[in-house]
Amino acid sequence: MGPRYRAFFVYTAFVKWVKTILWSISNSPTMFYDARIESEWSSDTFDIDHRLVPHVQKNPAELTITKLTEEDQDLYHCRVDFLLSPTRNVGVNLTVTVLPRAPFIFDELNNKVDRTTGPHQEGDTLVLNCLVVGGRPPPHISWYSGESLVDESDGENEVPGVKENQLYLPLAREHAAPLTCRASNTKLVPPVSTTLHVELYLPVESVRISWSEGASNGTLRSGRRAVARCVARGSQPLPDVTWWLDHRHLTQHSNKVRLT
């Protein structure tokens, strides 16, 4: 966890009835407050960077740990001695979630892939391996095409502390979207991720010819100017459109591109 996160340990007790408060980590004294003389003590061993802040005048009393690190995961105890009541002890296990690093993506030849993969043809099988280092607990790794889940079969890598998810994706038209590897080990924050642009070549899906000028109910008149329009949809990248009359290539035309 980073500097935005902190932990609170509280114990309900009215300060005017308290004699002493002792916080311990792994049964080793960490902070001590003597209400009789309003004196505080903290262990230099456990609070070298002064991240433990007691608030003994609050009700309930608090111990705040700022800028949590994975080393802060431990068993914490609070002991309160009262002036007239029996001593009370409270213990709590602090679990610190450590986020994994951003995923690394490699192709089937073990080359690192950044930003773009391809070009690929529709029907090709895309093979990529997503590696994630670190994280406690170990992260779950998944692949998304756009917002659609395409693979979540992650596993352990031969390197300790590394998890991986190898993707085998038969490419179809719907996969012409950003491809993202996500790693998550907590619901407290969004997953860490790495995204690739998939350069996917797609054939023309449909071609339609219509008359936009000079035709009446699809019938042409001799000597009158006629304009035909050809619309090609679904290709990536944009296609080259040519006109042919029987086997003769027509060159008197204009190519206008409109993206929809």
C-alpha positions, 0 to 999 in steps of 0.5 A: 500500500502507498502513502494514501493508506493508513490503519487505525487501532481503537480501544473504547475507554474514557481517558479519565478512568485510564491509568496506562495504555500499551500498544504492542506489535508481535508482543513487543512494546511499541507505544506507551501512554501514562495518563497519570502524568500525561507522558508518551513513549514510543520504541525507536525500533518500531517507529524509526520513520515516525509513522505511528501516531497515538491519539490518546485524548480521543474517545476511543483512543487511537493508534494511527499508522500512516504510509502503510508498507508490507512490513506493517502486516503483523499482530497488534495488541492494545493493553489498557490498565484502569484506575478501578477496573481490571486490565483489558487486552485486545488483539487484531491481525493487520493484513496489508495488501501489496499491489502487483506491478504493471503487467509485462506482455510477450509474444510467442517468440518471447519478445516484449510487446509494447502498445501494438501487436500485429498486423494480424489477419482475421482467423489468425490465432494471437498468442501472447503471454502476460507476466505479473511480478509481485503482489500479496496476496498473489494477483488474478490475471485476466485478458479483456478485448474491449470490455469483454473477458476472453481469458482468465486461466492464469497460473504460476510461472517458474520464477518465484513471485511471478504469475502469468496468463498465456493467451491463445485467441482466434481473432475474429472481427469483434477483436478489433478492440483494445486488448488489455491484461489486468491483474488484481488482488483486491477490490479496494482499488482498480486492477493494474493493467497494460493495454495493446492496440490490435492491428487487425486486417479485416476483409470487406464485409459488404459492397453495394452499388446504387444510382445516386443521379440520372436513373429512374427506378433503376432505368438509365436513359441514353445520353443522360449523365448518370452517377453510381455510388459504391459503398464498401463496409466493414474493412480494416484498413480502408479498401481501394475502390475501383470500377469495371465495366465488363472487363474494362477498367473505368478511371473516371471516378472519385473516391470519397471516404466516409467513416461511420 
